[in-house]
Amino acid sequence: MSVLGIDIGGSGIKGNLVDVETGALLAERHRIDTPEPSTPDMVADVVAEMVRHFDASGTVGCTFPAIVRRGVALSAANVDKSWIGTDADALFEERTGLSFHMYNDADAAAVAEMKFGAGNGGSGVVIVITLGTGIGSGMFVDGVLVPNTEFGHLHFEGHAPVERWASAKVRRAEGLSWEEWADRVDRFLIHLDRVLTPDLFIMGGGVSRLWGDWGHFLTTTVETVPAELENEAGIVGAALSASLAEPR
């Protein structure tokens, strides 16, 4: 069964058809720049273009950089603030005529990792951390997602939020060495271990491809591994989650 997955980000909107039985991508990924301003109406135009590009039908899964509750955006990170309170599912369905299911971007990526990646077969408490422009998170208890955790928004060691101190974007902006940046990430993981006692950390985002440059600097005693799906995780997780969603 193939489902279109769309990953909406602050700089780009990416999509692909996904075999939700295997997690395989079925076409060449298509990317369109996120419009400026990134208002709901402007983004909906791009989403409709993505649907036409893949000649999609049926159900579509979509990620978004926000807290999402039943398809409604309750926050807006790196996109226009007019998204707050917008029923994205209804908007996209009106624009395309298809059934849409929107999810927090980190949650969707985490769902993909738990099904097809580094978390496959994992039990207990598993926390997926995505390191990019900000810090996203997805937490699972015996395979069940606890949605919208937003650990990157925690206040930590005087930093509010922690993603402004330890994200991959901050490493580049401040010119930190891999060791200097990994020390910040490590301290954050140790704090999460102190309050949540996870069995496994999975580290995602683009820097997961560079695990050999920084992973060995981490000292947390929790088993910590790189994500396997890298930047495709959001697309795969969105499609998988939509395929499992109850029809409205």
N, C-alpha and C positions, 0 to 999 in steps of 0.2 A: 504494500500500500504506500503510495507516495503522497506527501503533504508538503505544501509550500511553507517554508520557514523564513521569516523576515526579521532581521536584527537592526533595530533603529538605534543609532548612536548620535552623539553630538556633532560628529564631522561627516559620517557616512551612513547610508542605509543599504544593507546587504541582504541578498536573498538567494535561496536555492531550493530545489526540490529534494526532499529527503525520503529515503526508504525507511519508514519508521520501524520496520522489523529488524533492520540491521544497523541503522544509523548512517548508511552510506549516502553520499551526495550523488545525485543522479544527473547533474548537468554542470556547466561551468558557472561558478558564482558570479552574480551580477551585482554591481555596486553603483549607486547614485549618490552624489554629494547631498548631504542634508541641507535643505534650503535655508536661506536667510531672508527674513526671520523664520525660525523653525516653529511657526504657529501650527495648531492642529489642522487648519484648512490646507496650509502649504504642504505639510507632511502627508496628509491624506492624498494629495495629488500624486506624490511620489509613490506611495503605497499602491495606488491604483495603477500607476505605470509599471510597477514591479509585477503585479498580478497579470497585466497584459503581456509583459515580456515572457513569462513562463506559461501563458495560456492556462492559468490555474483554475481549478474548480473545486467545489466542495468546501472543506474546512481549511483555514489558514491560521498558523501560529505566528505570533509576533512578540518580540521583546521590546522593552522600553526602559530607559534609565530613570526609573521612578518607583516609589511605592505604588503597587497596583492591587486594588481590591475589586474583584469581580469585574474586571475590564475598565475600571475607572482609575485614572491617574490621581494620586493623592499628594504627589510632590513632583519636582521637575529638576533633574540634574543635567546641566549642560544643554538644555533645550529651553525654549521660550516658556516663561512662567504662566502663560495663558493655558498651558496644559493642565494645571492644577484644577481638579474637579471635572475634567473632560471625560465623558464616557467614550473611550477610544473604540471599544468593540462596536458600539452603535454607529459611530462616525464612519469607520472603515466599512462596515456592512452596508450602510446607505450608499457609500461611494462606489463599492464594487459589486454588490449583490451577493457576496459570499459570506459564509459564517466565519467570524473572527474571534480569536481568543488571545488577549494580550497578557503578558507576564512581565514581572520584574526581570531585567536582563541577567543579573547574577543568578537568580533562581533558575532561570531557563538553562543557563550554562551548567549549573550544578546538576540539574536533572539529567542532562546529557552525559556528564561525567559519571554519574551514579549508574546509568544504564549501560553505556557503551565504552566508558573510559576507565580512569584510575580507581574509581569507587565501585566498580562492578563486583557484586558479591559481598560488599562491605556491610557490616552490622554495627550496632551500638551507635555512638554519636560521631557523625562525620561532618566536618566543616570544610566547605570549599571557599577559598578566598581568591577573588579575582583582582589582580593588580594592574591598573592602567591609569587613565586620567584621574580616577578616584580609586576607592577600594570597595568592591562589592563582596557579598557573602551569601552563601546558601548553607543551611544546616539541616541535617537529616537525623532522625532518631529511628533506628531499625528500619531504614529505607523510606521513611515517611518525611516529606518536606515540611519544615516549619517556615512558612513564607515570610518575606519582607523583613529579614533580620537586620540588615543595614549596620553590620558591625563597624564598617568604615566611618560611621557617623558618631561613634563613641568618643567621649572626652577621655584623653589618656595622657598622663604625665604633662598636664598643662596645655596639651594641644587639642583644639576644638575645631573641627573634628580631627581624628587621627589621620584621615586620608590626606589632609593638607601637610602632613609631616612624613608619611611613609609610602605614598603611592609611587608608581613607576614614573609618573609625570614629575613628581618632586625630585626624584633621583636625577633626572635629566636637567631640570631647571636649576638645581643647586650644584650640579657637577660632582655629585657624590661618587666615590669609588663603589664598586660592587660590595666590598666589605663594609664600608660605612653605611650603605643603604641596607644591606642585609641585617646589620645590627639593629636598625630601627624596626624592621619587619620582625625580627626575632623577639625583641622585647614585647611587641604587640601580641605575637603568638603565645608567649609565656603568660601574658596577662589573660588571654582567652582561656588558656589551660587552667589558670587559677580559678576562674569563675564558672567554667562550663565543663571541664574535664573531658575533652573529646578523646576518641580512640584514634582518630586519623585527621590530619590536615591535608587537603589537596590544594596546591597552589596553581592558580590559573592566570589568564591574561596573556598578553604577548610575551612577557618575560619568562613564561614557562618554557619557551623554546630555548632559553639561555640558562637553563637550570644549572648547567655545569659551571657557569661563571659565578654563581652566588649561593646555590643551595647548600654547599659544604660549609658555609659560614654559620648556618643556623645551629643553635644549641638546644632548642626545645627538646624535651624528652618524649614528646608525642611523635609518633611516626608521621613523617612529612614527606610527601611525594609530589612531583610535578603533574599537572593536568596533561592528558594525552590528546585531547581534541583541539587544544589551542584556540585560535580565533574562530573556528567553525562551531564551537560548542553552543553559542547562542542560537544559531540557526537550527541546529539539530535538536536542541532542547525545546525550542518553541514549537517545532513541528511535532515532536513526540508528545508534548503536553497537550497540544490541540487535538491530536488523534485520540487521546484518552479522556478528553473533556466530555461531560454530559451535554447533550444538545439543549439549547435554550428553547 
